[in-house]
Amino acid sequence: MYSKCPMFNQLLFHCNCSIPSWSCLASWDFSDDPCAVPHRTRFICGVSCSPDATRITQITLDPIGYSGQLTPLISQLTQLTTLDLSDNYFFGRIPSSISSLRNLQTLILTSNSFSGSIPDSVTALKSLETLDLSHNALSGKLPKSLNSLTSLKRLDLSYNKLTGFLPKLPSNLLELALKANSLSGYVSKSTFDGLTRLEVVELSDNSFSGTLGAWFFLLPSLQQVDLANNSFTHVEILKPAGGNSDLVAINLGFNKIGGNLPVNFADYPILSSLSLRYNRLRGAIPLGYSKKKSLRRLFLDGNFLIGIPPAEFFAGDTEVTGSLGDNCLWGCPANSQLCSPRQKSYAICKRAYSGKPRS
């Protein structure tokens, strides 16, 4: 069917939608074409039309409590570039017919109640640049051919019920957010291969495990990393090539990372926030951490670190905030905010080191 603007009126009547009386859409005369000119006699909101006034190109509903299901008839709006239904009460499955929207660049369905799996057909949207399905009730696995979305720059599927492994990711991604799901397995190099533009990775509150390889922190454009609340057991860190890195913030808290505190984090030139709190780290705090001028936030609490913390942390001109508490450190000044909460008991530390802790 040719996608004339009157089709939008049909879409509304087929979606079992609830339109609050105080909303913008409630002011419409649905017997008229929303794209017809002149517009002086009608108040059109949430819809943009093509220059020739024959096709709807954008639908952006205000967050006012619209509810209903997304009808498969949405596929008739073939010139649509933006579909934003965020912060409403839409429910049901995302129709597989959405693959017909070949011109779609922005799909934002965040903060609704969509359920079921993400249709594989979404990977046919080759023009898609932003995909945000966060804060819904989506389940199942991620589409295997996700990497075929070659134009995709921002992907946010956080706060759903997604399971399974990470498939290979689109090569032009700038931001990846999959936090608060039930994803599992390893974070493998092949998944991130070719992602030279990736700046933000948020995978916290999942069930990822194993070793986080040194390649990960060497992704050339990486700036912010949040992998907290997973089950990683090891982390490998190399010095950045030529001393160049854009990494600003790293959160690896609440995992199961063992071994000594990685020394090479101190070699990331503009790193300002580092959290390794509540892992299973041992040994002394590297001196390089205290000499790092860019570091402003440091959370190492909840581990089994030993020895005397570097005196530079407690100098009068220090700008570091965070916590070194709940470890096995000696001589951490009680009046310092960095030393809160208090250290573990001697008995706990002795058991952790199978004898008397040594620096």
C-alpha positions in Angstrom: 0.0 0.0 0.0 1.2 3.5 -0.9 2.0 5.2 2.4 -0.2 8.3 2.3 -0.6 10.3 5.5 -4.2 9.2 6.2 -2.7 5.8 7.0 -1.6 7.3 10.3 -5.2 7.7 11.4 -5.8 4.0 10.5 -2.8 3.0 12.6 -4.2 4.7 15.6 -7.6 2.9 15.3 -5.9 -0.5 14.8 -3.5 -0.3 17.8 -6.2 -0.4 20.5 -4.6 2.8 21.7 -5.8 4.8 24.7 -5.4 8.5 24.2 -5.7 10.6 27.3 -8.1 13.5 27.0 -5.5 16.0 28.1 -2.9 14.8 25.6 -1.9 16.5 22.4 -3.3 13.8 20.2 -6.7 14.3 21.8 -6.9 17.7 20.0 -6.8 16.1 16.6 -9.6 15.7 14.1 -8.9 12.2 13.0 -11.2 12.5 10.0 -8.5 14.8 8.4 -5.2 14.1 6.9 -2.6 15.2 9.5 -0.2 16.2 6.7 -2.7 18.2 4.7 -2.0 21.9 4.1 -2.7 24.4 5.2 -2.3 23.5 8.9 -3.9 26.7 10.3 -7.1 25.0 11.2 -5.7 22.1 13.1 -3.1 21.6 15.9 -0.7 18.9 14.8 1.8 17.6 17.4 4.0 14.5 17.4 4.1 14.2 13.7 6.3 15.6 11.0 5.5 15.3 7.3 7.5 15.2 4.1 7.9 18.5 2.1 5.3 17.4 -0.4 2.8 16.7 2.5 2.1 13.2 1.4 4.1 11.1 3.8 4.7 11.0 7.5 8.4 11.0 8.3 8.5 11.3 12.1 6.3 10.2 15.0 7.3 11.5 18.4 4.6 11.1 21.0 4.7 13.1 24.2 5.2 11.0 27.5 1.6 11.5 28.6 0.3 8.0 29.2 -0.6 6.6 25.8 -1.2 2.9 25.9 -1.9 0.1 23.4 0.0 -2.2 21.1 2.2 -1.3 18.2 0.2 -2.5 15.2 1.9 -4.3 12.3 0.4 -1.6 10.1 3.3 0.6 11.1 5.1 -1.1 8.2 2.9 1.1 5.9 4.8 4.2 6.9 7.7 3.4 4.7 9.2 7.0 4.7 9.3 7.1 8.5 12.8 8.2 9.8 11.9 8.6 13.5 9.6 6.6 15.7 9.7 7.7 19.4 7.1 6.3 21.8 9.2 6.6 24.9 7.8 6.9 28.4 4.3 5.7 27.8 2.4 2.5 28.4 2.6 0.6 25.1 2.7 -3.2 25.5 2.9 -6.5 23.6 5.4 -7.6 21.0 7.4 -5.4 18.6 5.9 -6.4 15.2 8.3 -8.1 12.8 6.9 -6.0 10.0 8.9 -3.1 11.4 11.6 -4.3 9.0 9.7 -2.5 6.2 10.7 0.8 7.6 13.9 0.9 5.5 14.4 4.7 6.0 14.1 4.5 9.8 17.1 6.2 11.5 15.8 6.5 15.1 13.7 3.9 17.0 13.1 4.8 20.6 10.6 2.7 22.6 12.2 3.1 26.0 10.2 3.0 29.2 7.1 1.1 28.0 6.0 -2.5 28.6 7.0 -4.2 25.4 7.5 -7.9 25.8 8.6 -11.0 23.9 11.9 -11.2 21.9 13.5 -8.6 19.8 12.4 -9.5 16.3 15.3 -10.6 14.1 13.8 -8.5 11.3 15.0 -5.4 13.1 18.4 -6.1 11.7 17.0 -5.3 8.2 16.9 -1.6 9.2 20.1 -0.6 7.5 19.6 3.1 8.0 19.1 2.8 11.8 21.5 5.0 13.8 19.8 4.9 17.2 18.0 1.9 18.8 16.7 2.3 22.3 14.5 -0.4 23.7 15.6 0.0 27.3 13.3 -0.2 30.3 10.8 -2.7 28.9 10.2 -6.5 29.5 11.9 -7.9 26.4 13.3 -11.4 26.8 15.2 -14.0 24.7 18.5 -13.6 23.0 20.0 -10.8 21.1 19.6 -11.1 17.3 22.6 -13.0 15.8 22.9 -10.7 12.9 23.0 -7.5 15.0 26.3 -6.6 13.3 24.4 -6.1 10.0 23.1 -2.8 11.4 26.1 -1.0 9.8 24.8 2.5 10.4 24.0 1.9 14.1 25.8 4.3 16.5 23.8 4.0 19.7 22.3 0.8 21.1 20.5 0.7 24.4 18.7 -2.5 25.5 19.3 -2.0 29.3 16.8 -3.0 31.9 15.1 -5.9 30.1 15.2 -9.7 30.6 17.6 -10.6 27.8 19.6 -13.8 28.0 22.4 -15.5 26.2 25.8 -14.4 24.8 26.9 -11.2 23.1 26.8 -11.6 19.3 29.2 -9.7 17.0 28.4 -6.0 17.3 27.9 -3.3 14.6 31.2 -1.8 13.6 30.1 1.9 13.8 28.8 1.8 17.4 29.7 4.8 19.5 27.6 3.8 22.6 26.7 0.3 23.9 24.3 -0.1 26.9 23.1 -3.5 27.9 23.0 -3.2 31.6 20.6 -4.9 34.0 19.7 -8.0 31.9 20.7 -11.6 32.3 23.4 -11.8 29.6 26.2 -14.3 30.2 29.4 -15.8 28.8 32.7 -14.2 28.0 33.4 -10.7 26.7 35.3 -11.9 23.6 37.6 -10.0 21.2 35.6 -11.3 18.2 32.5 -9.6 19.5 34.2 -6.2 19.6 36.4 -6.7 16.5 36.6 -3.6 14.3 34.8 -1.2 16.8 37.3 1.5 16.4 34.8 4.3 17.2 33.3 2.8 20.4 33.3 5.3 23.3 30.9 4.0 25.9 30.4 0.4 27.1 27.8 -0.3 29.9 27.4 -4.0 30.6 26.8 -3.8 34.4 24.4 -6.0 36.3 24.6 -9.1 34.1 26.3 -12.5 34.5 29.4 -12.1 32.3 32.3 -14.1 33.5 35.9 -15.2 32.8 38.8 -13.0 31.9 38.5 -9.5 30.6 41.4 -9.4 28.1 43.9 -6.6 27.7 42.6 -5.9 24.2 39.4 -4.5 25.7 41.0 -1.5 27.4 43.0 -0.8 24.2 39.9 -0.2 22.0 41.1 3.1 20.4 38.2 5.4 21.2 37.1 3.9 24.5 36.2 6.5 27.2 33.8 5.1 29.7 33.5 1.5 30.9 30.9 0.1 33.4 31.2 -3.7 33.9 30.1 -3.7 37.6 28.0 -6.4 39.1 29.1 -9.3 36.9 31.2 -12.4 37.6 34.6 -11.6 36.0 37.4 -13.4 37.7 40.5 -11.9 36.0 41.4 -8.7 34.3 44.4 -8.2 32.0 45.8 -4.7 31.6 48.6 -3.5 29.2 50.1 -0.1 28.9 48.4 1.9 26.1 50.4 2.1 23.0 52.5 5.3 23.0 50.9 6.3 26.2 47.7 7.3 24.4 44.2 6.5 25.6 40.9 8.3 25.9 39.8 6.2 28.9 38.3 8.5 31.6 36.2 6.2 33.8 36.3 2.4 34.6 33.9 0.6 36.9 34.8 -3.1 37.6 33.2 -3.1 41.1 31.3 -6.1 42.6 32.9 -8.9 40.5 35.1 -11.8 41.5 38.4 -10.4 40.3 41.4 -11.9 42.0 45.1 -11.5 42.0 47.1 -8.3 42.6 45.8 -4.8 41.8 46.6 -4.1 38.2 49.6 -1.7 38.0 49.1 -0.5 34.5 45.9 1.4 35.1 48.2 4.1 36.3 49.5 4.4 32.8 46.2 5.6 31.3 46.9 9.3 31.0 43.5 10.9 31.6 41.8 8.2 33.7 40.0 10.1 36.4 37.6 7.5 38.0 38.5 3.9 38.8 36.4 1.4 40.8 37.5 -2.1 41.7 35.5 -2.2 44.9 34.3 -5.5 46.4 36.3 -8.0 44.4 39.0 -10.5 45.7 42.1 -8.4 45.1 45.2 -8.9 47.2 48.6 -7.3 47.7 49.7 -3.7 48.0 48.3 -0.6 46.4 50.7 0.3 43.6 52.5 3.6 44.2 51.6 4.7 40.7 48.0 5.1 41.8 48.9 7.8 44.3 51.1 9.7 41.9 48.5 9.8 39.1 47.5 13.5 38.8 44.4 12.8 36.7 42.8 10.4 39.2 40.0 12.0 41.2 37.8 9.0 42.2 39.3 5.8 43.5 37.2 3.0 45.0 39.2 -0.1 46.2 37.1 -0.9 49.3 35.9 -4.4 50.0 39.0 -6.3 48.9 42.0 -7.9 50.7 44.6 -5.3 50.0 47.5 -5.2 52.5 50.4 -2.9 53.5 50.5 0.8 54.2 48.6 2.9 51.7 50.7 5.5 49.9 51.1 8.7 51.9 50.3 10.8 48.9 46.6 9.9 49.3 46.5 11.8 52.5 48.5 14.8 51.6 46.8 18.1 52.3 46.6 19.0 48.6 45.1 15.6 47.5 42.0 15.8 45.3 41.3 12.0 45.4 37.9 10.9 46.8 36.6 7.4 47.2 37.4 4.6 49.6 40.2 2.3 50.6 38.1 0.8 53.5 37.2 -2.8 54.3 40.6 -4.1 53.3 43.6 -5.4 55.3 45.6 -2.2 55.2 47.7 -0.9 58.0 48.0 2.7 59.1 45.1 4.1 57.1 44.4 7.4 59.0 41.1 7.1 60.8 40.3 10.7 60.2 40.6 10.3 56.4 37.4 9.9 54.4 39.4 7.5 52.2 39.8 5.1 55.1 36.0 4.6 55.6 34.6 2.1 56.3 37.1 0.6 58.8 39.5 -2.2 57.8 38.6 -5.9 58.1 39.5 -7.7 61.3 42.9 -9.3 61.7 41.2 -12.7 61.9 39.5 -12.3 58.5 42.7 -11.1 56.9 44.7 -13.9 58.4 42.3 -16.5 57.0 42.4 -14.8 53.6 46.2 -15.1 53.4 46.3 -18.5 55.2 48.5 -17.0 57.9 49.8 -13.6 58.9 49.4 -11.0 56.2 52.7 -9.8 54.7 53.3 -6.6 52.8 
